[in-house]
């Protein structure tokens, strides 16, 4: 027995077992989709919009969920593509900042915020291929094999890109910290 739901003004017929599969997919892999979206968008509201779009695309897909061999990679790939598309279309929200913690010492807190700002800017300045590999492995905590699948490269290439990105960041941070005589 099929029921019809209207999502984004487009009716979609959903079989009962497909709806159950989709609900399970959302419950199990929704956080992964959000982490990937947030790592690209750097804005919670935009990341939530991406996650909704991810599961709408899964729902609209002609590929039955039962035929998906690796659901995590399937959701991750869609999340990555939707995030990148939305990021290209809309500039990220300016002024996004990491949440601040109540400082024990104002001076230390200001220093920590300064360093975090530097790290965020340094990551943003990395070449896209290095930045993407670093985000997927570090921020999204994906194994190199999953990141490789998403980026369409070999696993070894992802590991090399992560290593290069970390080396660049280490050199930049060392240079800044040495200049501050910390």
Phi, psi and omega in degrees: 000125181255148175238158180248131175242148178253117178234130182049047176059025180227116181290139180229124177277129183236122173286150183305313182293330176292320179297317177297318179297319180294317179300317179295318179299317179296315181295318185280321189243007179298319180293322177299314179300319180294315180300318179295314180298316181293324180295332178270313188281327182060028179212125184300319181293318178295322179297320178296320177299319179298315181300317177300316180295323179302310184283337171293320178293322176298317181295319181283343184300146178276352181275116179297139182301330180296337181271355181282119184282327180228089184302322180297314179294323179298310180293318181298318180296317179295316180300317180297313182294316179297317180298312181297319179297313181294321179298318180295321181289320183239130175296145179298152180302122179290153176083009177295135180225152175294147179300138179268146177257155177293118186282145173281328180222124184302320182296316179296319181297317179297320178296316179298317179296321179297315180294317179298319177298318178298314181298315179301316179293320179296319177295317180297332181277348179298151173303146186306318184294325177285317180299317181296315179297318180296315180299313183296321183277320186270307183286313184272352177057037177274143174294157183304324181296317180291318178297320179299317178299316182294322182274350179072033179229174179286154180300320178298325178296319178298315180299320179295317180297319178297315179299314180297317180299315180295322179296316179298314180296319180298315180298316180295315181293320178299317180299316180293314181293322177295323179291337180267354183054049180283000000 
